[in-house]
Amino acid sequence: MRRLLTIVLIALSLFGSDAAFAQGAPAEVVANIYREAVRFEKAKPGLGIFFDAPFRRRYFTASFRAVAQTIDARQEAAKDPTNLIIADGDPIMALDGARNGDLAARAFTGRGLVIKTEREDATRARVIARLGEGRVSVIYAMVKEAGQWRVDDIAVGDDRPKAWSVRGALADDLAAGAKKQ
């Protein structure tokens, strides 16, 4: 029994568990997101970690996973490939084509990435990741779910009240679809 426990602990330390990634203070969780994004980008350049299902299970709330899956399904069913909900890439890296590509590249190397918890209470937190010496902000709305901090929305933009968010983009798309019917 003791040997089995030792093997399990070694395996978890080598390979990690989904729970291990989402543990710690909210800013630590966001730092883990960017560490994982760097590894993902090296392994699968250009795909965007936001769209990776195992990543979503580790970091997103159940509700936000459902939002992401709805976006995936709607984008896959879209007849017009230019009419996508998330048209410009991975919101985690604030990619929107040429404008922020250099900022994301610097964040991958760790230069120009600053992570700060803006506010936190017992169940909610707001964490800001600033890319490119603060020129672009990625804002994480976090919720404590099953005792771990998880991402419940991601917003991108310099103007926080008007920041583009994943949940907002889906709501806008659903509203536009409802008006067409």
N, C-alpha and C positions, 0 to 999 in steps of 0.2 A: 504494500500500500504506500509506504513512504517513497519507494522508488518510482511508482507511478506518479505520485504528486510532484516529485522532482522533475520527471520527464515533461509533465504538463506545464510546469512553471518555466522550464527551459524553452519549450515550444512557444509559449506565449511571449516570452522575452525576445525570441528570434523573429517570430512572424507577427506578433501582436494580435490583438483581437479587435473587433469592431468597437467594443466598449472602451478599449484603451485609448483610441484616438480622440474620443469625445470627452475625456476626463480632464479635470483641471479647471482653472478659472476661464472665463469666456475668452480673454485675449490669448491664452495658451491654446485653446481649441482653434482659434483663427490662425495662430502661428502654425499649428499642425496642418491645417488646411493648405497653407502656402507651401509647407515642406512637401506635402504629398503632391501638390500641383507641380512642383519642380520635377519630382521623380516621374510623374505621369507625362509631362511634356517631353522629357528626355526619351521615354519609352514609346510614346505615341504622339509625335509632333503634330500640332495643329488640330487635334481632336477636341480639346477642351474638357477638363475634368468635371465640369458641371454636368455633362451629359453621361457620365459613367455611373451605372447603377450601383456597383459596390461602394463607391464613394458616397453616393446619396444615402445608402443605408447606414453608413458610419456617422455621417454628420448632419443630416436633415431630420427635422421632426416628421412624424408620420403624415401630418397635414401638408407640409411643404413637399414631401416626396410625391404625394398625390397631385399637387399643383404641377410639379416638374413632369410627371408622367402624362398629365393632361396636355401640357404644352407639347411634349414629344408626339403624342397621338395626333393632335391638331396639325402640327407641322408636317408630319408624315402624310396626312390626308390632304394637305393643301395642294390644290391643283396648280397654283401659281407660286413657283419657288422664290419669287421676290417678295411675296406677302407672308413673311414668317414672323412669329411672335418674338423670337429671339433671333434676329437676322444677322447680328453683327458679331457673333462668337460667344465666348465664355464670359458670363458676367463676373465670375470670381477674379478673372484677370483684367476686367474692365476693357476687354478687347472690342474695339469698334473700327476695325479695319486699320487704315494707315495712321489715324490720329493717335491712338494709344499703343500701337504695336511696340514702339521703342520703350514705353513705360513698362509694359509687361515683361519685355526682355530683361530690363534692369531688375525688376522684382524677382525674376527667376534666379538671378545671381545674388540676391539679397541686398543689393544696393538700391536705395531709393524706396524701401519698404518700411513703413512705420505702422505699428499696430497699437491701438490704445482703446481701453474700455472707456466709453464716454459716460455711461451710467449703468448701474447694476442694482437690482434688489434681489429678493429671495427667489423669484421665479422668472424674471426677465432681465435682459441686458442688451445694450447697444454697443457694438464694437466697430471702430472705424479702422480700415486698413488704407493707408495713404500710399499711393504708387507714384513713382517719378517725382521725388522730392515734394510730395504733397499736391501735385497738380491734379490728380484724379483721386477721388475717394470711393472706396467700396464699403458700403455700410451694411453691417450684419445685424439683423434683428434676431436675438437669440432667446430661446425658451428652455427652461429646465424641464426635461422630459425623462421620466424614469431615473431621476437623480443625476442626469448628465446634461450638460449644456449642448444644445443642438440649434442649428440654423433654421429659422422660421421664415425668413425672407432675406433677399439680397437686393440692395439698391445701389445704383451707380450714378455718380454725378458730383459736380462741385457745388451745386446749389441744392442743399439738403431738402428744403421744402418741395422742390420740384424734381427731385432725383427720380430717375427711371427705376422702377422696381420690378422684380419677376412677377410677384402677385398682381401688381398693378397692370402689367403688360397683358397678363392672362385675362383679367377683368375687362380691360379695354377691348380685347379681341372678342370675348364672349358678348359684350354689349354691342359691338359692331355687327357681329353675326346675328344677333337678335333683331337689330334694326332692319337687316336685309330681308328677314322673313316676313 
